[in-house]
């Protein structure tokens, strides 16, 4: 009896397929049961789904029905997989309608080269490989909660219903993301990959329109993952920032921005942000912190930024060496994200004169960027904020503070000369955006220059001034004038400077220093700038009152208590200058601000100015911006309309 060779081949193939391993690699190594689904239940239970891999010759089984989509979208790519397993981001896949993974595993925990975890991992081979991967959990150096433990949502359905309650609606996305994209993002580009974010945004809108995100009784698996929820929290954060910069009246704008921020924080908890951070989660936290700061709550923003930086460091975002396992385009995204975090920390530290948390050694600057000319606004700002961290270092103003100041001035000047032509000279600006970028950079750079020159400002004219000190004082005066002028020009073109905490801080601190410094307080040009700045803040409040807004519902109401104190002092100084002529040779008395001549209700109600006699203008500025204040009839400065503050003078 003859047997067809084709039939023999078919039978042999079937037998060979039966002998193929059905378990994933970790389960085969442990010789435990595996359900053949990627990630399998065993790997999920052991909190390492990222290492659940199958041989390339065999694809994992798929769940039937609605569970198939879950297995496909929930499978996360391990950062430890070989490069050949990483798909090209430009290649169409069966997941083209789902959010693309960022390949930064959520359970990856960074450890330095000298840690026991890293040493064991570097020496692991063969049977020790599994132990090396799990040593973090064994030593208690890795989180184990797969669900955020400080919430009431105990079941997947509870979590799904909670997510649906905070999802952004179509009209919210279409209205407020536009404000973020056009107004906020260009001057604070926190999103590391705007193109990809907009693509994912289209995916979300299509899913929302198709009804995937409506039924509370049926979980849509691809949107119930931590990755998808993290993206939703990031989307809500951009909407909060967009609402803050929108053209809506202040009361409604504040309510909307706060509502979006609250929903974003809730989505972060659903995504288990504290125990399983991701790139989207880090970006959402940075945007939320910046929005809180722009609402005038800079201390809360400072605290949140510290938490954000620590979460980013657990992912290894602060060092290039920890990202070598990632695809090249993801490494570029991580580099941008860490640079943005440096940006935020640097500006806050400069304003508060507090020590930074971020480090720069982990991401050395590329040689091509060091030699590059025609730097864009973002590139110049990244360089400038790195210089800002050097200025903040305690050793900066040491024994040779003049030499260090001149070195910093030279670096800032050289950086300015490497920028695009429209950033250097406003006459070279052609487009509207170029004008805005020029003015924004002028404000930030002028503020850094003024901080560099502040040691020279502390010296009195009565003391003998060295040539170096005289030069620094001249640069300080120019930077204060430039910052005030840039703000006045900027606010005429955009709402950005009046809605950005750092820019308001820059103009108020600069104008106040012009008012109390002996070299500028009697200068007609400086006095004119002071009056124009005050008029801007006053006109906004008056306009709100004319439109029917109550005293607690005006544009300037979002300002922090520090800004209110500066405005009160500046208004009092201007009024004082109009009534009293201060002789040129008179000893400095806070620009004629004698506390005894102020209304007692004003001084006791807002701040304790102390005794400005024999105090440098910088020290007096610090006492104003950081001074303590007492409630006035139960009303604190940040609760009072600026019109009432203005009337007190």
C-alpha positions in Angstrom: 0.0 0.0 0.0 1.4 3.3 -1.1 1.0 6.5 0.9 0.9 9.9 -0.7 4.0 11.9 0.3 1.9 15.0 0.7 -0.2 13.2 3.3 3.0 12.1 5.2 4.3 15.6 5.2 0.9 16.9 6.6 0.9 14.3 9.5 4.5 15.1 10.4 3.7 18.8 10.5 0.8 18.2 12.8 3.0 16.1 15.1 5.7 18.8 15.1 3.1 21.5 16.0 1.9 19.4 18.9 5.4 19.3 20.3 5.8 23.1 20.1 5.9 24.8 23.6 2.6 26.2 24.6 3.9 28.2 27.5 5.7 31.5 27.6 9.4 31.6 28.4 9.1 32.6 32.1 6.5 29.8 32.7 8.7 27.2 30.9 11.7 28.2 33.0 9.6 27.9 36.2 7.7 24.8 34.9 4.4 26.3 35.9 1.1 26.4 34.2 0.6 29.0 31.4 -2.7 29.8 29.6 -0.9 30.7 26.4 -2.2 34.2 26.3 0.1 37.2 26.1 0.5 38.3 28.8 -0.5 35.1 30.6 -2.3 35.0 33.9 0.8 33.7 35.7 3.0 36.6 34.6 0.2 39.1 35.5 -0.2 37.5 38.9 3.6 37.8 39.5 3.6 41.5 38.4 6.0 41.1 35.5 3.8 41.0 32.3 6.5 42.8 30.4 8.7 39.6 30.3 5.9 37.3 29.1 7.3 36.4 25.7 6.8 33.5 23.4 9.0 32.0 20.8 8.9 33.9 17.5 7.8 30.7 15.7 4.6 30.6 17.7 2.1 33.3 18.3 0.2 33.3 21.6 -3.4 32.2 21.7 -6.0 34.9 21.6 -9.0 35.3 23.8 -12.3 34.8 22.0 -14.9 37.4 21.4 -14.4 40.7 23.1 -11.4 39.5 25.0 -9.3 39.3 21.8 -9.0 43.0 21.6 -7.9 43.1 25.3 -5.1 40.7 24.7 -3.9 42.6 21.7 -3.9 46.1 23.3 -2.9 45.1 26.8 0.3 43.4 25.6 3.1 45.8 26.6 6.5 45.8 25.0 9.4 45.1 27.5 12.3 47.5 27.4 14.5 44.5 27.8 13.4 42.8 24.5 15.9 42.8 21.7 15.7 45.5 19.1 14.4 43.2 16.4 11.1 42.8 18.4 10.5 46.6 18.3 8.2 47.5 15.4 8.9 50.5 13.2 6.6 53.3 14.5 5.9 54.3 10.9 4.8 50.8 9.9 1.0 50.1 9.8 0.0 47.4 12.2 -3.2 45.7 13.3 -3.3 48.1 16.2 -3.4 51.2 14.0 -6.6 52.2 15.6 -5.3 51.9 19.1 -2.9 54.1 21.1 0.7 53.3 20.2 2.8 52.0 23.1 5.7 54.2 24.1 7.8 51.1 25.0 8.7 52.5 28.4 7.6 49.6 30.6 5.5 50.9 33.5 7.1 48.5 36.0 10.7 49.4 35.1 12.5 50.7 38.1 15.8 52.5 37.6 18.7 51.6 39.8 22.2 53.1 39.6 25.2 51.0 38.4 26.5 50.5 41.9 23.2 49.1 43.3 22.9 45.4 44.1 20.0 45.1 41.6 22.2 46.4 38.7 25.2 44.2 39.7 23.1 41.1 39.8 21.4 41.9 36.5 24.8 42.5 34.8 26.2 39.2 36.0 23.1 37.1 35.5 23.2 34.3 33.0 21.2 31.1 32.3 19.2 30.0 35.3 20.2 33.1 37.3 18.5 35.3 34.8 15.0 35.0 36.3 16.3 35.7 39.8 18.1 38.8 38.6 14.9 40.1 37.0 13.0 39.6 40.2 15.6 40.8 42.7 14.0 44.2 42.9 10.8 42.7 44.3 12.8 40.4 46.5 14.7 43.2 48.1 11.6 45.4 48.4 12.8 47.9 45.8 9.9 47.6 43.4 6.2 48.4 43.7 3.8 45.6 43.8 0.3 47.3 43.7 -1.1 46.8 40.2 -4.1 49.0 41.1 -4.1 52.3 42.9 -4.8 51.3 46.5 -6.2 54.6 47.8 -9.5 54.6 45.9 -12.8 52.9 46.4 -12.9 51.3 42.9 -12.3 47.7 43.8 -13.5 45.9 40.6 -12.7 46.5 36.9 -16.3 47.6 36.4 -16.0 50.2 39.2 -12.9 51.5 37.6 -14.5 51.6 34.2 -17.5 53.6 35.5 -15.2 56.0 37.3 -13.2 56.5 34.1 -16.3 57.3 32.0 -17.3 59.9 34.6 -14.2 62.0 33.8 -13.7 61.4 30.1 -13.4 64.6 28.0 -16.3 65.1 25.7 -16.0 65.9 22.0 -16.9 69.6 22.3 -14.5 70.0 25.2 -11.6 68.6 23.2 -12.4 70.6 20.0 -12.7 73.8 21.9 -9.9 73.8 24.6 -7.2 71.7 22.9 -7.0 74.4 20.3 -6.1 77.0 23.0 -3.5 74.8 24.4 -2.0 74.0 21.0 -1.9 77.6 19.7 -1.4 79.7 22.9 0.2 77.6 25.7 2.3 75.0 24.0 4.6 77.3 21.8 5.9 79.0 24.9 6.0 76.0 27.2 6.4 72.9 25.0 5.9 70.2 27.6 4.5 67.6 25.2 7.6 65.7 24.0 5.9 64.5 20.7 3.1 66.8 19.6 2.6 64.9 16.3 2.1 61.6 18.0 -0.2 63.2 20.6 -2.4 64.7 18.0 -2.6 61.3 16.2 -3.6 59.6 19.4 -6.1 62.4 20.0 -7.8 61.6 16.6 -7.9 57.9 17.8 -9.7 59.0 21.0 -12.2 61.1 19.1 -13.0 58.3 16.7 -13.5 55.9 19.6 -15.7 58.4 21.4 -17.8 58.9 18.3 -18.2 55.2 17.7 -19.7 54.6 21.2 -16.8 52.7 22.7 -16.7 55.0 25.6 -20.4 55.2 26.5 -21.6 51.9 27.9 -21.0 51.6 31.6 -21.9 47.9 31.6 -19.4 46.9 28.9 -15.7 47.5 29.4 -13.9 48.4 26.2 -10.6 46.6 26.9 -8.2 48.8 24.9 -9.3 51.9 26.8 -9.3 50.3 30.2 -5.5 49.7 30.3 -3.2 51.8 32.4 -1.6 53.1 29.2 -4.9 54.4 27.7 -6.0 55.9 31.0 -2.6 57.6 31.4 -3.2 59.1 27.9 -6.6 60.4 28.9 -5.1 62.0 32.0 -2.6 63.8 29.7 -5.4 64.9 27.4 -7.4 66.4 30.3 -4.2 68.2 31.5 -3.8 69.9 28.2 -7.5 70.9 28.3 -6.9 72.4 31.8 -4.1 74.5 30.4 -6.1 75.4 27.3 -9.0 76.6 29.4 -6.7 78.8 31.5 -5.5 80.5 28.3 -8.9 80.7 26.7 -10.9 83.9 26.0 -13.7 83.0 28.5 -14.4 85.3 31.4 -12.3 84.7 34.5 -14.9 83.1 36.8 -15.9 80.5 34.2 -12.4 80.1 33.0 -11.1 79.3 36.5 -14.0 76.8 37.1 -13.3 75.0 33.8 -9.5 74.8 34.3 -10.0 73.5 37.8 -12.6 71.0 36.7 -10.3 69.6 33.9 -7.4 69.5 36.4 -9.5 67.6 38.9 -10.6 65.1 36.3 -7.0 64.7 35.1 -5.8 63.9 38.7 -8.6 61.4 39.0 -7.6 59.7 35.8 -4.0 59.6 37.1 -5.2 57.7 40.2 -7.1 55.3 38.0 -3.8 54.8 36.0 -2.0 54.0 39.2 0.4 56.9 38.6 2.3 56.7 41.9 3.1 53.0 41.5 3.3 52.6 37.7 4.4 55.9 36.1 4.7 56.2 32.3 5.8 58.9 29.9 2.2 60.1 29.5 1.7 60.3 33.2 4.9 62.3 33.7 3.9 64.8 31.0 0.4 65.1 32.5 1.9 65.9 35.9 4.2 68.5 34.5 1.4 70.2 32.6 -0.9 70.1 35.7 1.9 71.6 37.8 2.5 74.4 35.4 -1.3 75.1 35.2 -1.6 75.2 39.0 1.4 77.6 39.0 -0.3 79.8 36.5 -3.3 79.9 38.7 -1.1 81.6 41.3 -0.5 78.5 43.4 3.2 78.4 43.0 4.0 76.6 46.2 1.7 73.7 45.4 3.3 73.6 41.9 6.7 73.5 43.5 5.7 70.5 45.7 4.0 68.7 42.8 7.1 69.2 40.6 9.2 67.5 43.2 7.0 64.5 43.1 7.0 64.5 39.3 10.8 64.6 39.2 11.1 61.7 41.5 8.7 59.6 39.5 10.7 60.5 36.3 13.8 59.4 38.0 12.3 56.0 39.0 11.8 55.5 35.2 15.4 56.5 34.5 14.4 59.6 32.5 17.2 61.6 34.1 20.0 59.7 32.5 20.8 58.6 29.0 22.3 55.3 30.0 19.0 54.0 31.3 17.3 54.5 28.0 19.7 52.6 25.7 17.3 49.6 25.6 14.6 51.8 24.0 14.1 52.6 20.3 15.9 55.7 19.1 12.8 57.7 18.6 11.7 57.0 22.2 15.1 58.0 23.4 14.7 61.4 21.7 11.3 61.8 23.3 12.7 61.0 26.7 15.5 63.5 26.2 13.0 66.2 25.3 10.8 65.4 28.3 13.7 65.6 30.8 14.8 68.9 29.2 11.3 70.2 29.8 11.4 69.2 33.4 14.7 71.0 33.8 13.0 74.0 32.2 10.2 74.0 34.8 12.5 73.4 37.8 14.9 76.1 36.7 12.4 78.9 36.4 10.7 78.1 39.7 14.0 77.9 41.5 15.2 81.2 40.1 11.9 82.9 41.2 12.1 81.4 44.7 15.9 81.1 45.1 15.5 77.5 46.1 17.7 74.5 45.4 16.8 72.5 42.3 16.1 68.8 42.2 17.0 68.0 38.6 20.4 67.0 37.4 22.1 67.7 34.1 24.9 65.2 34.0 22.8 62.3 32.8 22.0 63.9 29.5 25.2 65.5 28.1 24.5 68.0 25.3 25.1 66.8 21.8 28.2 68.2 20.1 26.1 69.1 17.1 23.8 71.2 19.3 26.8 72.9 21.0 28.1 74.1 17.7 24.7 74.8 16.1 23.7 78.3 15.1 20.3 79.7 14.4 18.8 78.1 17.5 15.0 78.1 17.7 13.1 79.6 20.7 12.8 76.2 22.3 16.5 75.4 21.9 17.6 78.7 23.3 15.2 78.3 26.3 16.6 74.9 27.0 20.1 76.3 27.1 19.0 79.3 29.1 17.3 77.1 31.8 20.4 75.0 32.1 22.4 78.1 32.7 19.8 79.1 35.3 20.6 76.0 37.3 24.3 77.0 37.4 23.2 80.4 38.7 21.2 78.8 41.5 24.1 76.7 42.8 25.2 77.9 46.3 28.8 78.2 45.2 27.9 80.6 42.3 28.0 83.7 44.5 31.1 82.9 46.4 34.4 84.7 47.0 34.8 85.5 43.3 31.2 86.4 42.7 32.1 89.2 40.2 34.1 86.8 38.0 31.3 84.2 38.2 28.7 86.9 37.3 30.8 88.0 34.3 31.2 84.4 33.2 27.4 83.9 33.3 26.8 87.1 31.5 29.1 86.0 28.7 27.4 82.7 28.4 24.0 84.3 28.2 25.2 86.8 25.6 26.8 84.1 23.5 23.6 82.1 23.7 21.6 85.1 22.5 23.9 85.5 19.5 23.4 81.9 18.5 19.6 82.3 18.3 17.6 82.9 15.1 17.7 86.5 13.8 14.2 87.3 14.9 15.1 86.3 18.5 18.0 88.7 18.6 16.5 91.8 17.0 12.8 92.5 16.8 13.2 94.4 13.5 14.0 91.0 12.0 10.6 89.5 13.0 8.3 88.9 10.1 5.4 86.6 11.4 3.2 87.2 14.4 4.7 84.2 16.1 8.2 85.5 15.7 7.3 88.7 17.5 5.8 86.7 20.4 8.9 84.4 20.6 11.2 87.4 20.6 9.4 89.1 23.5 9.0 85.9 25.5 12.8 85.2 25.2 13.6 88.8 26.1 11.6 88.5 29.3 13.2 85.2 30.4 16.7 86.2 29.5 16.3 89.6 31.2 15.2 87.9 34.3 18.2 85.6 34.3 20.5 88.6 33.7 19.0 90.5 36.6 19.5 87.5 38.9 23.1 87.3 37.9 23.7 90.9 38.6 21.9 91.1 41.9 25.1 90.9 44.1 26.2 94.1 42.5 22.8 95.7 43.2 23.3 95.0 46.9 26.1 97.5 47.1 25.3 101.0 48.0 26.5 104.0 46.0 28.0 105.3 49.2 30.5 102.4 49.0 33.5 102.6 46.6 32.5 100.8 43.4 34.9 98.8 41.3 34.8 99.0 37.5 33.4 95.4 37.4 30.7 96.3 39.9 29.8 99.4 37.9 29.5 97.3 34.7 27.3 94.7 36.5 25.0 97.5 37.9 24.6 98.9 34.4 23.7 95.5 33.0 21.2 95.0 35.9 19.5 98.3 35.1 19.3 97.4 31.4 17.8 94.0 32.2 15.2 95.4 34.5 14.1 98.0 31.8 14.1 95.3 29.1 11.9 93.0 31.1 9.4 95.7 31.8 9.3 96.9 28.1 9.0 93.3 26.8 6.1 92.6 29.1 4.3 95.8 28.0 4.8 94.9 24.3 4.0 91.2 24.8 0.7 91.8 26.6 -0.4 94.1 23.8 -0.3 91.2 21.4 -1.2 88.2 23.6 -2.8 87.0 26.8 0.2 84.8 27.5 2.2 87.2 29.7 -0.8 88.1 31.9 -1.7 84.4 32.3 1.8 83.0 32.9 3.0 83.1 36.5 6.7 83.3 35.7 6.2 86.3 33.4 4.0 88.2 35.9 6.7 87.5 38.5 9.4 88.7 36.2 7.7 92.1 35.4 6.6 92.8 39.0 10.0 92.0 40.5 11.8 94.0 37.8 9.4 97.0 38.1 9.6 96.9 41.9 13.4 96.9 41.8 13.3 99.8 39.4 11.2 101.6 42.0 13.3 101.0 45.1 16.9 100.9 43.6 18.7 104.2 44.2 20.0 104.2 40.6 16.6 104.0 39.0 14.0 105.2 41.4 14.3 108.8 40.2 14.8 108.0 36.5 11.9 109.4 34.5 12.0 106.5 32.0 11.9 104.0 34.8 9.1 105.8 36.5 7.1 105.8 33.3 7.6 102.0 32.9 6.4 101.5 36.5 3.3 103.5 35.9 2.5 101.7 32.7 2.9 98.3 34.3 0.6 99.4 37.2 -1.9 100.7 34.6 -2.0 97.4 32.9 -3.0 95.5 36.0 -5.4 98.3 37.1 -7.1 98.5 33.6 -7.8 94.7 33.7 -9.5 95.0 37.0 -11.4 98.1 36.0 -12.6 96.5 32.8 -13.9 93.5 34.8 -15.8 95.8 37.1 -17.4 97.7 34.2 -18.5 94.4 32.7 -20.4 93.6 35.8 -17.9 91.4 37.5 -17.8 91.5 41.2 -14.7 92.4 43.2 -13.8 88.7 43.6 -14.3 87.9 40.0 -11.6 89.9 38.1 -8.8 89.0 35.9 -6.1 89.8 38.4 -7.6 87.6 41.1 -5.6 84.6 40.2 -2.3 86.3 41.2 -0.5 84.8 44.2 -0.2 86.6 47.5 3.4 87.5 46.6 2.3 89.3 43.5 -0.4 91.1 45.4 2.2 92.3 47.9 4.4 93.6 45.1 1.5 95.4 43.5 0.5 97.1 46.8 4.1 98.2 47.4 4.5 99.4 43.8 1.3 101.4 43.9 2.2 102.9 47.2 5.6 103.9 45.9 4.2 105.5 42.8 1.7 107.5 44.8 4.4 108.5 47.2 6.7 109.7 44.4 3.9 111.9 43.0 3.6 113.7 46.4 7.2 113.8 47.6 10.3 114.9 45.8 13.2 112.7 46.9 16.6 114.4 46.9 19.3 112.7 44.9 21.6 112.6 47.9 19.1 111.2 50.3 19.9 107.9 51.9 17.9 105.0 50.5 14.6 104.6 52.3 12.8 102.1 50.1 12.0 104.7 47.4 10.5 107.0 50.0 8.4 104.2 51.4 8.3 105.1 55.1 6.2 102.4 56.7 5.1 105.0 59.3 3.4 107.0 56.5 1.4 104.1 55.2 -2.2 103.5 56.4 -2.0 101.2 59.4 -4.8 99.0 57.9 -2.8 98.5 54.8 0.4 97.5 56.5 -1.2 95.3 59.1 -3.6 93.8 56.6 -1.1 92.7 54.0 2.4 92.4 55.0 5.1 93.3 57.6 7.6 95.3 55.6 9.9 95.7 58.6 12.4 98.5 58.5 13.8 99.1 55.0 16.5 101.5 56.3 20.1 100.3 55.5 18.6 97.4 53.4 19.6 96.6 49.9 16.9 96.8 47.2 17.3 93.0 46.6 16.8 92.2 50.3 13.8 94.6 50.5 12.4 92.9 47.4 12.7 89.5 49.1 11.0 90.8 52.2 8.1 92.0 50.1 7.7 89.0 47.9 8.2 86.5 50.7 7.0 88.5 53.7 4.3 87.4 56.1 0.9 89.0 56.0 -2.1 89.0 58.3 -5.7 88.8 57.4 -7.6 92.1 57.1 -11.1 91.6 58.5 -10.8 88.0 57.5 -9.8 88.8 54.0 -6.4 87.8 52.7 -4.6 89.5 49.8 -5.2 86.8 47.3 -9.0 87.0 48.1 -9.1 90.8 47.5 -9.8 92.5 44.2 -7.0 94.7 43.0 -9.4 97.7 42.9 -9.7 97.5 46.7 -6.0 97.2 47.1 -5.6 100.2 44.8 -8.1 102.3 46.8 -6.2 101.6 50.0 -3.5 103.8 48.7 
